[in-house]
């Protein structure tokens, strides 16, 4: 196996990380451990909150810079686990544990690729960074981290993609909608039923299609996911609140979608945030071109990551499969870690930006 030493070291590190609880906003112990581990490997480490990063030796601000990033936090374990989620277990070449697939395998694979690449002469700078609060898009995560870093020209975001190239990612906007009517007695022909007004708006969200459809990400997707109305059986409700999950493609900004939605529905529409935008990187970027030369397929990802908060070209790419994320008995194949390290190195070693 190529890069056998790096792979074995990465697997051992991942086992140690799995054993440390690092639920979003509770990543301190894992960040402490990773900081010590990197220092023991002879690097100078920087820290802000639960975000940890390091620059390649001889960092030169006149050169372009590539960021290798993944996240250290996990979701809470679901109820269906048949193993202890914090007890790393290897069975049949699978490493089980919470965060093994999402995204611990990316963390350790990117780190060991960083170690290898920085021992060679490269034409660019490298930064390795693990961020916190990715699973909740928290303010103390990647946004806080990026404010501390030098100028970034490109990023590889470690998330489970089967080591294929997610060159585009759907954005997210959550809408709180309120239809307003007038209260009245249900037995008499009084009032204006807010539920009926909401139904009209909900049907619009269900059937409307935005014109621009992306080759990689498809159409904008809108889904009503929650609804609440009424106080008791004999009172016409004067308020009906519902929530809409909007997944944008790269052809619309969230602000554009919000403006268009408000033109069509007869209810109040408030966006919780418009900052989680869709992203897309040109296929002629040198990193993408080399990835395709390595027979990595190109696709658009329907799931959200820290990539949405990066104001520079980026690629989502990592070991594992997205379908395993947030599931009981989450696992990563040991072979996927070895493959990831090899592909990251082939992708970046000697690259000319």
N, C-alpha and C positions, 0 to 999 in steps of 0.2 A: 504493500500500500504506500503510495506517495504521501509525503508529509505525515508519516506514521507517528513520529514523536510529537508533533504539534497536535495531531488528532487525539492521542492518548492524554496529553496534558489538558486539552479542551474538555474532554469527557470528564476527567477528574474534577476540573473546576466547576463544571455544570452540576455535578453531584453535590458539591459543597454549597453551591448557590441554592439548589432546590431545597436543601435542608434548612434554609433561613427564610422565615416568613417575610414576604415583601409585598403585601397588599398595598394598593395605591394609597399614598400619604403615610405609609408605615414602612418605608424602604430603608430607614436609617441603618439598621444592622447589616443589611446586604450591601449598602453603599460603603459602610465602614470596612467590611470584609474585602470588597473588590479594590478599594483604595489601598489597603495594606498589601494585597496580592500584587498589584501593579508596581508598587514601590519596591517590593522584594525582587522584582524582575529588573530593577535598576533604572526605572523611569521616574521623572518628576511629575507628580499628579496634582491636578487642581480640583477644587471642590466648591460647589455652591448648593446649599441645602442638601438634597439627596441626589444631585447630579454630579457625576465624576467624569473628568476628561484629562487627556494628555496630548501633547504636541509631539510630532516626530522630531528626533534630535536634529539640530542644525536648521530649525525652522527659519525660512527666509521669506519675509513678507513680499519680496519682489516676484515670487513664484506663485502659481495658482495653487489652490488648496482644496483637497477632497476630504469631506467629513464622512467617517464611518460611524453610524449611530444606530443604537437599538435601545430598548427600554428595560429597566430593571424591575418594574412593578408587575404585579399579577392581579387578576380578579380574585374574588373570594371563591373558594372551592364549592362546586355545586354538590347537591345532596347524594348523587349517585355513585360517588367514589367507592370502590371495593378495596382500595389500599389507603394507607396513610398518605395524603397528598404531599406532605413534607418529608417523606421517607423515600429517598431516591432508590429505585429498585431496577436492576437489569434482568430482564427475562427474554430469552429468544432474540437477543441483539436489539431489544427495545429498552430505552431508559424511560421509566415512568416517573412522574412527579409533576406537581403544579408548576406551571411556567416552563416546563421542559421544551415544549414546542413553541409557545408564545410567551416570551421570545428568548428564553434562556439560551437555546441552541444558537441563535443569531448572535447574542452577546459574546459567547465564548469563541465562536468561529471568527467573527470580525476581529476580536482582540488578538487571537493567535495569527490571523492573517496580517494584522498591523505589526506584530512583533517581527514576523518574517520579512515583510516589505520594508520596514525601516532599517533592517540590517543590510539591505541592498541600496545602491544609489538610484534614486528616483528623480525625475525632472519636476516633481511637484511636492508640496507639503502634504502630510497626512495628519488628521486629527481623529482620535478615537474618543467617543463620548457615549456614556450611558445616561439616559434621561429618566426622570421619575414621572409619575402621574400620567403616563400615556393612556392608560385604560380609561381615564376620566377626562382627558384633554384639560388637565389642571393647569392653573396659572404658574405653579412652581416647577413645571416640567420643562419641556423643550423651549418654550418661549423665554423663560428665565435663563436657560442655558445659552441660547443663541445670543443673548445680549452681552455675554461675557467672551464670546469667541471672536477670533480674527475673521476677516472677510472670507466667506466660503464661496467657492465657484461651482461645486457639485457635491452631492451627498448620496451615499448608499444607505438606505434605511433597512435595517434587518428585521424582516417580518416573514412568516412562513409562506413562501411562494413556490416551493419545490425547486428553488434556485433558478426559476425563470424570471423574466424581466417585466415587472409591472411598471410600465412607462407612463401610465395614467392611473388616476385614482379618483373615484367619485367623492364629491364633497358632501357635507351634511348641514342641514338647517332644520331646527325644530321649531314649529309654529304653535303658539297658543292662540286658539281662535275662540271667540265668544259671540254667539248669536243672542240678541236682546229682543225680548217681546214685552208683553204686559200681563201681569198676573190677573187671574179671575177665577170664579168658581167653576169647577169642571162640569157641574150639572146644568149650567146655564150657558148660553151662547155669548160668553164674555171673554175679554182678554185677547191676547195674541200669543199663540203657543211658540215659545222659543225653540222647542225641539223640532217643530215642523220647518222653521226657518233654517235651522242647522242642517236638516236633511237635504235641503236644496244645495247648500254649500258643500256638504259631504259628497253628494252625488257629482258635483263639479270636480272635486278633487279626484274622485274615482275614475272619471271618464276623460278628463281633459288631457291633451297631449301637446307638449311644446314642440314647435316646428323643427328645431335643430337637434339632429340625432348624431351622436358621435360614433365614428367607426370603431373606436376602442371601448367606449363606455356605454354606448347605446343611448336611449332617451333619458330625460329627466324622469325620476320615479317619485311619485307622491303617494303616501299611505297614511290613512287615518288610523291611529293606534290606540287612542283613549277617548272616552266621552263621559260627561257627567252633567246631570240635570235633575231638577225636581226636588221638592221638599216633602210632599205627601200625595196620596193618591187622588185627592179631590181638589187640588190646586193646580191651575194652569201655570206651568213654569215660565218665569220671565227671563231666565238665563239658561243657556245651554253652552257648556264649554267643551271643546274637544281639541285634541293634539294631532298634529300632522308631522310625519317624518318625511323630509324632502331630501332626496339624493340627487345632487346636481352633476352634470357632466362639465367638461372643460370649455364648452361653448357658451356657457352662461355664468355670470357672477351670481352669487347668492343675492346681492342687492337687486340685480335685474329681475331675478325670479320673484322676489318679494314684491317688487313694484307691480309686476304683471298680475300676480295672484290677487293683490288688493283691488285691481280693476274689475275682477270677475265675481267676487263673492260678497254677499250682503251681510257681512259680519266683521267684527274687529279682528285684525290679524297682527299679532306681535311675534317677532322672531326673538328667540332666546339669545341667539348670537348669529352673526353672518361671517365669522372669521374662519370657519372650517371650509375652505374653498376647494373645488376640484383642482387637480394638478395634471399637467401633461408635459413630457419632455420630448423634444424633437428626435426622430429616429436617426438623424444624421450626427447626433452627438458622439464623440469618440468612444465614450464608455459603452453606449448602446451598440454602436457598430462592432466593437470588439466582442461584446456579449453575444451578438448574433453570429459572429464568426465561430464562437464556441458552441454553436447549435443550441443556444438558449432561446426559447420561444418568447415572443412579445405579446403582452395582453394588457387589458385594462382591468383594474381591481375594483370590485364593488364595495370593499371594506375600507374603513378609515384608519389612518395612522398619523404619526407625528409629521409625516410628509406634507399634510395639509397646512401645516404652520410654517413651512420653509419657503422663504421668498427667493429661492434660487433653484436651478434645475436639480432634479433628484430622480433616483431610481429605487423602487422597493424590491428587495431581493433577499431571500434568506432560506435556510433549510426548514424542512417540515411542510405540513399542509394546513391551510387555513381552516379546513373542516375539523381539525382536531382541537382548535383553540376553544377555550372556555367549556370543554367537555369533561365528563368524569373519566378518570384513568387516562389523562392526557399523557402522551409519550412522544419521543423522538427516536428514530432509528439511529443507531451508532454510525452506520454507514453514511447517513445524511450529514452528519457533522464532518466526517472526513471529506465527503464530496464538496461540502460548502467551503471548507478551507482551501481546497485545491482550486475551485472555480474562482473564488475571490482573488487568489494570488495570480491565476492565469489572466484574470480580467484586468488587474491593475499593474502587475510587474512590468516595468519598462514602458508604460503607457505614455503617449505624447498627447497633451491636451491642446 
